[in-house]
Structure formats: C-alpha cells, structure tokens
C-alpha cells in the first residue's frame, strides 16, 4: 500500500514543519501491515521521525527533504542507563532526522535529496562540539536498504547504523561535515556505488560499546565508491572495542584527502582479523597507509590490548600532484570560519599537531606507518602491487622513533617525519612486500622502508 504524506497533512511548501504529519503516515503504514510512505514532488521541512518495521520511505526525484532550521525541533538525546565508553556521537540515536530502533524490513530510498541545511547545536546542549542532528541513525535493525539519495550538510554522522544486520547501502551521494557512512558492530553489510565528501571520515567502521555489550563488524563488502575526506577516507576506528572480521573493500577512488587514505586501527582492545583492501587509487592524499595497534583502552577495566592480523593491501596506488583543493568544512569552527580551502602542507589542528604557516617549499607529508606494539605484534600483513609517489623533500629527520604512541590514534602518532620516506614498519610477525615501490617528487634523503623488529620478512 502507498501512504502519501500529504494525505496526512504534510505540506510540500518548504516552510511547514511536517514531522507530525509524516510520523502519522509512518504509523498508519505500520498499523496496516507495512507499505510505502511516499513524498510527492516538493520540499518538505522535517525534524525527527521514527521508522517502523515493514515501512519503506520513498523520496522520489524532484523531492527534497529539508532539515528544520531550529535545532530544538529535533528530539533530544535519549537517556541511557549504562556506561558510555564511546564518543557521544556513537552513544545516542534519537537526535536525528530518521531514527530506526529495533526495526525489521525498513527502507529509505529514492532519487530525491535530504538537505540538513547545516543545523548545528549552537548552544552545545549535547556537549559534542556543536554537532547537530544525524541524518539517519539505526540501532538493532534487520534487513535495511538505503539507496539513491543525495544527502547534504549533515552536522553529525550522516548514515550511522549500529547492531544492524543485512544492510544494503548504495547509490548515495553525500556532502557532509562529519562522517559519511558508519557501520558499527554490524554484519552482512553491502556498501557500493556511493560518492562521499566528508569533513570527517568518509566510510568508517566502528566497534563500540554503544549496544551495552561487546560485538563486532563482520562480513562487510564495500565496492565502487568515490571518497574525499578532511580526515581519513577509509577508516577502522577510533571506536575499537570488539573487532572486525571478514571485510572486503575494493575498487575505490580516493582524492583530495587531508590525513589518511586507509587507516586500520585497534586502540580499545579490538581484534581485527581478515581485512582485504584492493584496487584503490589515491590522488592528493596526505598519508596513504596507517595500520596501528594502540593502548588507549577506552572501555571496561580489565580488557587486553587488541590485535591486527591477516591484512592484505593489494593494487594500491597513490600519486600527486599535491596541491590545494576545495572541500567542505570539517567541524563547527571550520564552518563558522568559512574554511573550505585545504592546503596539503597545512594540516590544521588535530591531536596537538599544529602546522599553520607551512609553505609549498616545506616538506609536509606524514610518513605512512604500519606498526604493532611490543606486547601485540601485527601478524601476517601483505602488501602486493603497492606503488606510492609521494611529496618528499625531507633532508633532516630524527632516526629515533619513540616506542609509545600518542593516546589518540592518528598517522602522526610516532611523529611527522619518520626515518622512512615510504613506510615505517615496526613490531610485525609475518610481513610480505610483493612489488612495492616508493618514489618522491622531490629529493628525499630517507630510505624507502624501515623495518624495526619485523620477523618473517619476505620481499619479492
């Protein structure tokens, strides 16, 4: 059955707040056994609505959903009666436009668009550095489809789903200030044919305690996506309590990305086992690769340091030119300042790294590093057909790399300029480099690779 939102009082005038009318349409659809809640052509202002099982939301071409310009129209964060170990963005769901809690067989589809209209929490009542509502937030949902939509100007996570199974996300075009697509402890997930420009991370996998128990991301396939990020394009973390298993990411284009192209992290006890990333093309990316075990250990007491093993990075290229580029702002302050020009040599402020004032003549590119810890070596890491053409230009560096990483995991955790111009490897049992090459556009005095406490090294 079709449930037309205008039949329930919604007005496509771009002015009227339609949340109550749309909720009535969703409730009626659910009460009648399910069907499609349909938005005819026009512009609909919306704040928070709650999805129901067996309900399909259709936003067709020439239909636009506009986020309410009043942050207080959205639901406040729900009350939580268990410990929160993760960032607040991953702890709450109800301050969002489309909320799905414990739903089965839900869809949000169409060729229309959702414009959150840059609605920030100006008063910071959420205490999350002014982040506003999410666009889509799902928790413990099964059989989910999100497809075809254009999503703009979200000031918190755009598409976030935790504890969900059998999820298919495809054909999305996102231009959002915070993370783009974020699976958290979700299984049997497909993400494909998406184009993401994010002020924070592009496609980012989490494994947090938001479900009030330990869980993992498992059986996830990502392919045919284009990513552009003010932070990391593909990332595992930083919420890394449970783990990641059986992940395949392939045929990805990454461009104009400030920090890292591919980041695989375990800093809160997560076990990452079985990650393959292949056929990735990067251009104008800060640091291509970052694989890292750390000991932040944000979670219940008594957890052990995590581990990363059985990782394959295959058919990966990174090239320049390394030049300034236009990109969406990356937080509230960046938005207020109109900060949309990113210069590669100006990393900005992140985790106590300040690089304002660099010039085109300065070396700037943070060294890729693939490192375990003394107590948790990386295991069985393979790089095959990896070719990195980097900025270079480093003439002086400190050959001594600190043993302990910074608490927050970022590619500069051991310092900006490491003794290798290509990749710094440390604490690894089983490392294969098969046809891996490093070139620099400017002369650089460092070695291509440095191997520190690496056993089972096989170079082909």
PyMOL commands that set and color helices and strands:
alter all, ss='L'
color gray80, all
select helices_A, chain A and resi 5-8+19-31+71-73+88-90+332-336
alter helices_A, ss='H'
color red, helices_A
select strands_A, chain A and resi 2-4+13-17+35-39+42-46+49-50+55-59+63-67+96-101+104-109+113-115+134-139+142-147+150-152+159-162+165-170+173-176+181-184+187-192+195-198+203-207+217-229+232-240+243-266+271-293+307-319+325-326+341-342+349-350+353-354+368-371+378-392+420-442+447-459
alter strands_A, ss='S'
color yellow, strands_A
deselect
rebuild
show_as cartoon
